[in-house]
Amino acid sequence: MSPNRRDILRSAGNGFGALALQYLLARDGYAATRINPLAAKPPHFAAKAKSVIFLFMVGGPSQIDTFDPKPLLKKHEGKPLPDSFGKITSQFTDGSTPILSSPWEFKRYGKSGIHVSSLMPRLAECVDDLCIVRNFYTESVVHAPAMYQVMSGRILMGHPSIGSWVTYGLGSESDNLPAYVVMPQPEGTPEGGTPMWGSAYLPAVYQGTLFRPGPNPVIHLKPPPGFTAERQKATLGLLQQMNDLDTPVHNSDMAARISSYELAFRMQTYAPEAVDLKSESEATRDAYGLNNKRTNEFGTRCLLARRLVERGVRFVQLYSGGGPVSVQWDAHDNLVDNHEKMAGLTDQPVAALLKDLKQRGLLDSTLVIWGSEFGRLPMSQSGNGRDHNPHGFTMWFAGGGVKPGQVLGDTDEFGLRAIDGLHMRDFHATILHALGRDQNKLWYLHNGRHEKLTDFGGKVIDRVFA
């Protein structure tokens, strides 16, 4: 990197030129303007939602066993997929295995009469608040690339996550908590790892902040013993004075780093209160399943998600599944055991989250999303499981201006391929639209290219909204 004028002044004449420059800049008011990169920014147009809670089901729940019933599977059980469907290749199967029908019963629920399987009885109670979209697709049969596509729009890592783009575009409503919070499964991260919530070439201040279980959700937040608040404040004050004198004008990277340190200092006071559930009523705790060993862990994270958006956090990413395959929705064999385990951990807490947000008047301003990197094939694997199916699967939206109680899109009669499929660019364009952001006006100059979340453009799914 070639030296700039300040570098030359520092190195020449024992640095006396730099001292003189600092004095003149400070005297005349030319020192770098303090920039808060997380300051709230106005939307491009009227927003339907202010915040997002993304419930990501790691591994791929089966759409034909949850929200997309296919009665024809029962009729063709044990038979091969008709030749007219062509050659189907997934990660571990070649499409020649026999069709496997759903072991769960589908029923119509609510005033909307939407089908939901018996796998999710609590969520079925909320069906009139959901907009279920059955025709999404991704472009990889492998977990990590498909996850990257859902989270960043591309199948390769190295691009900012949706949460980073949202916080870059809208900033934060909270001065004391991160704009973007991530709560992974305690057993481990998804196959995609930290790029799932990374900021890539956006400034690091826009990456997700990990919240871990327990009373201290953010590591290294608590100061060491003996380091009093007064001493810490004095230290930070001195550093800030030095930074103000030495930060080049319009140096947004330095401003972002300073801002992150200041936020960490404020979080020492405010984060413990945000994650302290003692103030929640016993009825609320019971609704989320905190008094049940099976649902306690995921229920706690769902309740934290509500508390965070209530306090101005812009984007919350909550993962069901991660680490060992036994704690993922990845049912290559024993579909019944796998999905009943994972649904048992999440069904009650997710339903409680929707009901709680609605009761508190927060659902109107919070876009809740449930989805995964892909679904499962209608053919069997290992006789009682299903392989990955990126060709057509289900996600649903709730709140945030969404028109509730409707089903959009469809897959073919076996639930294999999406009809008029929706790409992840469409998915992302729709989320940005809900937040009042025009996908084509939210860009970042990187390597001479105006990078966007939706790359060369997505189609807003207008029918999602009321």
Order of alpha helices (4+ residues) and beta strands (2+ residues): alpha-alpha-beta-alpha-beta-beta-alpha-beta-alpha-alpha-beta-beta-alpha-alpha-alpha-alpha-beta-alpha-beta-beta-beta-beta-beta-beta-beta-alpha-beta-beta
